[in-house]
């Protein structure tokens, strides 16, 4: 194989492996940004609702009488968690 053919072969193989950088239209980029923002806001909303529901459940259990199985179990879990972060 001559030098020109080898050079063309190398250039062709490199071109085939490179990714093509196609610029997205501004509208598509803006739409993608909005989608990401909406997903982030939606996730934050559901996390806050989950946190509110969890807090309400914990408050309800803590308001129970001492000696209640659910309260003792919750206090044990809280104790293990606190011990694990110390």
TAUR-V402073 format. One record per pair of residues at least 12 apart in sequence whose C-alpha atoms are under 10 Angstrom apart, sorted by sequence separation. I is the first residue (numbers start at 0). J is the second residue. D is the distance in whole Angstrom. If there is no record, write none. Layout:
((I	J	D) (I	J	D))
This chain:
((57	69	10) (60	72	10) (61	73	8) (57	70	9) (60	73	8) (61	74	9) (60	74	10) (57	73	8))
